[in-house]
Amino acid sequence: MRKIEVDSGAGFCFGVDQVIKTAEAHLREGNPLYGLGEMVHNSQEVLRLEALGLRTIDHSELSEVKPGRVLLRAHGEPPATYRLAREHGMEIIDGTCPIVARLQTKIKEVYWAMDRDTHQLVIFGKSDHPETIGLMGQVNGDVTVVSSVKDIPAIDPSKKVLLFSQTTMDPDLYKEVEEGLKAHLNQSANQQEGDLFQSDCTICGQMKRRKPGLAAFAMDYELILFVSGKNSSNGKMLFEFCRSVNPLTHWISSINEIDPTWFKDVKSIGISGATSTSMDQLQAVKEQVKKLALS
């Protein structure tokens, strides 16, 4: 008898869950609804919402479509998006995750209060990620984005660094960047020990807890199926971490990618996923695994 279980710590994060429920509520009213960009980096979920009536548009289409309701996703948007939507007569439904919204406000307040001749703003994140684009927009792009210690040489060592993070980044890599920045800033004669930089680890608390929880779960099973969209940076990071804990980990986006040969001689199977993967999807994978395991 195989043991097949879903990770109770997986499922949508708060921000994604909130924006999905918001979309569903408006679609139930039967009114047209635009979604600006993928509501979540999860093609299965996007298709489900589009089947309910959501029309996904990109930023280039925002001023071309017929004015109506537009839902902004959990990642957040730069101020320019709000201006463009209002100029085009759109009714904005703001689905920005509250944690991201607070970070946008914090970064904006810190930036406009700091002396830009002696201080610089740095964000640990991915420059092409929607959340980071939204954060950069709060300060008119006057920020340096680093995704790893390899990017640190771009930082001016003569200025004090105010460091923040995209909320979905890896906490362990954040620590590496902190240490790398200390070493980099120590190169400057203008810097004094203890006055190098201010660090504010603005990674979401759910993300900080996710890796330890996933590690404990992955060690309890012979094989892990990790479910997420392949375009999810959070999914890629968590999959790679999961595989480092349990080498017998397979990354899938849907039940159609499950290979029955994986389960030969395997007595326990764990199913987990990214913060952009719904619990319904994980349960569907569990049911499919049951069928394949019995066939």
Protein Blocks (a to p, Z undefined) as FASTA:
>chain_A
ZZddddfkgcjdfklmmmmmmmmmmmmnopacddehjfbacfklmmmmmmnopacddfkl
mmmmccddddddfkopafklmmmmmmnopacddfbdfklmmmmmmmmmmmmmpcfklgcc
dddddfkbmklmmmmmmnnopacddfbfklmmmpcfkbccdddddfkbcfklmmmmmmmm
mmmmmmpmkbcehilbccddfbdfklmmmmmmmmmmmmmpfbdcddddfklmklmmmmmm
mmmmmmpbccdfbfklpcfklmgoiabdcddddfkbcfklmmmmmmmmmmmmmZZ
